[in-house]
Amino acid sequence: MPKRCGIVYHPDYLKHETGSHPERKERLLSIISHLKETGMMEKVVLTGPRPALQDEIRYIHTPGYIEKARRYSELELQIDPDTVLSKESYNVALLAAGGAITAVDSVLDGLDCSFALVRPPGHHAMPDRGMGFCIFNNIAIAARHAQKKGKKRILIVDWDVHHGNGTQDAFYDDPTVLYFSTHEYPHYPGTGWLDEVGSGGGEGFNINVPLPAGTCDPGFIAAFEEILVPAAREFKPDLILISAGQDACAEDGLARMRMSPRGFAALASIVRSIASETCEGKVVAALEGGYDLGLLARSVAAILEVFMGKEPVRGEDVALDPRVRERLEQVKKVQWRYWKLG
């Protein structure tokens, strides 16, 4: 059945000037161009974002860090060695966080799903500092916003190739947010090992699946089917958010994974099925990484097609890489203490 799907976008996202940096404005331009060329823009509800309020940024970030981000942007200083800021970067970062909030609101107001095509990305941003191309943690702020709107249990699925250390940190002791991440390990930022399961009341509500370099579509799909699906069914989220970084694609340039756009469609389909079972099909995605312009655009389009109701084409069944199978079993051994994984 066709689903009502939205996109959140604004051309001001292009004003975060980073030059030839991998996280550059051409990423969004390539996505929007591809969606127009394929006619997909005519099939979605296009919504403009609003800037996040200071109080909303403070859901996650400290006042001191927020002021630092504003000041560094004004002075055009890098917030860390990887994160470039220009004069407009602070305002654009507010608009990126607001874009994720707007996507949540559009789903709560009636859409089945929404994809916030925002930049800068967010999942590395810690409460007290930005890093890894990220200024404010868009998905974490959106999760808290959804809770303010009455959605008590939030599932965050992070399929970016890099571990979302900022998102993990924001909810590490919080049992109301289940964080699930697949990522290359070892790799930047160095966190996300399988024994990082949460602390205090949040113990068990942090699921890391650190995958070896070279993992292909079947490895990611197995991680979702064997670990995410049973845990999410047991958690019963009121809303699902996706940190949608497509930099696990083969030839992306910043990692060594072997995903394809078709693989991302398969992951989106699994998440959509979980949402159909647990939260009336409601899914919100926010753009994270993805640096090969063509692969990024095709992957986003494939995800949107699934969100709109298209069934993905599954590849041929192939034997799982033994290294991946061993890692999945290691994760299960840890997570069986918290979830009924079968």
N, C-alpha and C positions, 0 to 999 in steps of 0.2 A: 504494500500500500504506500503511495507517495506520502512523503512527510514534508511539513512546512519547515524550511531551513532558512536561517538568516546568516548574513555576513555583517560584521561590524568593521567599518573602514573609514578613514579620513585621510585626505592628501597631506594634512599637516604631519603625518607620520614620516613623511619624506624630509622634514626639516631637521631631523636629528642627523646632522652632517658628520660623516665619519671618513670621508675620502675613500681610499682604496681598501679600507678595513674589511674583513670578511662579512661583518654585520653592517651592510650598507643598504642604501635606499633601493638599489636595483632589485633586491630580494622581493620587496612588495610590488614594484613595478612589473616584474616578470609574472608574478601570480595574477595580478589584476589583468594584465594583457592576455594571458592564457585563458582566463575565465571568460573574457569578452570574446576572444576568437572562437571558443568552443560553444558559445551561446549559454554558458552556465549562469552568467550574471543576470540573464533574463528569467531564470528559474528560482532565484533566491530573493529573500527580502533584505534589501540593503538598508542598514541603519547607521546613522552617524553617532559617534561616541560623545560623551561629555567628559571634561576633565574630572579626575578623582578629587574629592575634597581633602583638605589636610587631615581632618578627623578620620577619613577612610584610609589614607596612607598610614596613619598611626595605628590602625588595626594590627599592623605587622612591624613597622619601622619606628625607631626612636626619634624623638624631636631633634636631637643633636645631629643625627645622620641626615634627616630630611633637609635641615638647614645647610649642612655640608654639601649635599648634592646641588642645592640651589646656588650656593656660592661658587662651587667648582665649575658649574655650567656657565655662570656669568663670566668667570675668568678663563673659560675654555681650558681647564686643567683636566688631566685624566684622573678618574676616580680610583683606578688601579692600573697596573701595566697593560691590561687587556681592554680596558673600557674607556673609550674616547668620548669626551663631552664637547659639544659646541654651544654657542649662545642659546639656542632654542631647546637644548636637550632636556633640561629640567621640565619645561612646559610640555614637551612631547612625552616625557615619561609619565607625567600626570595624566595625559590623554591616553597613554597605553594602559595604565591601570584602570582608568575610567572606561576604556574599551572593553576590558574583561568584565567590569561591573555591568556595563550596558548589555553585554551578551547574556549575562545571568538574568537581568531584568527582562530581556526579550523572550527568554524561554519561560520564565515564571509568568509572563503576561500572555502566553499562548503558543509561541513557536515550539516545535518539537526539539530543535537543536539550533545552535548558533556557533559560528566560527569567528572569533575575534582576530582579524588580520592586523596585528599590532607590531610595533617596534618602538623602543628597544624591547628585547625579550626580558624575562624576569626570574626564572627559577633558580638562578645562582645568588640572587640578592639576599643578603642576610639582614636580620633586624637592624644591625648597626653599621653595615657597610655594603657597597655595591662591588660586584666582581663579575668576571666572565661575560662581558658585554652587557650586563644587567644593571639597572639602576634601582627600580622598585620591583617587588615580587608580585607581578600581575595576578598570577593564579592564586596565590595565598590571600591576597587582598580580596579577590573575588569570592573565595571560599568563606571568608569571614562575613562578607556582605550577604551572601546567600543565607548564612546562619542568622544574621540580623533580620532577614526577611522570613524567617520561620523554618528553614530547611536545616534540621538539627544535625543529621549525619551526612557528611560529605565524603565521597570517594574521589581522590585525585589520582589519575592514571598518568604517569610521566613516561613517554616512550622516546624522549630525546636521547641521543647517544651519550650525552654527558649526565652524570648524576645530578639531580636537583637538590644540591646541598642546602640551599636557602629554604626551600619548601620543607624539606625534612626537618630542619632546625626549628622552623616556625611552629610545627605541630608535634614535636618529638614526645611531649608528655601529655598529649591531648587525645583521649579515646573517641572524640566526636569526629575526627578526621582520619580516615584510612588512606595512607600514602603508599602507592605501589609504583615502583620504578624498575624498568629494564634499562641497562646501560652497559657500555663497554667498560671492562675493568681488567687491569689497571688503566686508568686514563684520567684526564682532568675531570673534576678538581681533586681527585684522590680519595674521595669518600664513597660510601655506598656499598660497603662490604655486607655480606649476608647476615652478619651477627649484629648489625645496627637495626634493632627491632623496636626502638622506643624506650622510654623510661617512665618510672612512676606509674600513674594511671594510664599512660599511653603505651605501656609495654605491650607489644604484639600488634600495634596498629601502624607499624612501619615495615613494609615488605620490600626488601631490595633483592633484585635478581641480577647480580653482576655477571655479565656474559663475556666469554672470551672473544678477542678480536677475530674477525672473519665470520661471525655468526650470520647466517642467512635467514630468509623468511621463515622456514620451518622451525627454527630455534625460537624466534620471538613468538610465533603462533603457539608453540607448545608451552612456553612460559605463561602466556595468557590463559590458555585453555586449562592447564593443569594446576595453576596456582592462583591467578587472579579470579577466575570464574567461581570456584568454590568459596574462596574467601569473601568475595563481594556478595554472593548469595547469602552467606551467613551474616555479613555486616548489615545488609539491607539499606543501602544509601537512599537518602531523600533526593539527592542530586549527584550527577557525575560530572566532574571537570577533567579535562585533558590538557596536560602540558604537551602540546603537539609540536615537537621538534622533529623534523624529517632528515636530520643529519646522520642517521644510521644508514642512509642510502649508499650503495656502492658508488665509489668515485666522488663522494661528497667533498673530500679534501681535508677535513679536519678530524677524521676518524678512520677506522679500518674495518667497519662492518659491511655487510653485503646485502642489505635490505633493498627492496624494489618498491616502486609506487603501488604495485599490486599487493605487496606485503602489508603496506600501511592500510590499504583498503580492507584487508582481512582483519587487521587489528581493530579498525573502526567498526567493522561488523560485529566482532565479539563484544566490544563495549556497548554498541547499540542493543545487542541482545540482552546484556546484563541490565541495561536501563529499561528495556521493555518489561523485564521480569520484576524490577524492584522500584522504579521511580517514574512510571508512566512514560518511559521513553525519553526522558529529559536529559540532554547532554549539551555541555558547553565546552568548546575547545578554544585555546588561546595559542597563538603561534609562538614557538620558541626558536630552535635552531633550524638549520637547513641552508647550505651555502653554495651548492651547485644550482644555478638558477633554473635550468631546465628540469632537473629532477625534483626540485622543490615545488615548482609550479604544477607538475604532473601529479605529484603526491598529494598536494592540497586538493586538486580537482578530484582525484580518486576518492579521497576521504569524504568530500562533499557529496559525491554521487551516492556513496553508501548512506550518508546521513539523510539523503532525500529518498531512500528506499530501494536503491539498486543493490542486488545481490552481487558480491564480488566473485570474480573468477578465481577459484583456488588452483594453485599449481599442482603438478603431479606429486604424489606421495613419494618422498625420498627418505632414506634413512637419516636419522638425526645424527649430527656430528657427535661422536663419543664424548668430546670435551664438554659440549653443551648438555648432553644427557647427564653427565657426572655432576655438573654444576646445578642443574635443576634438582637432582636428588639431594644435593647438599642443602639447597634452600628449603626443600620440603622437610628435611630432617629438623631444621631449626623451627620452621613455621608450624609444624604439626603440634607443637606445644600450645598454639593459639587458635588454629583453624582446622576444620575437618576437611582435609585435602584428599581424602579417599585412600 
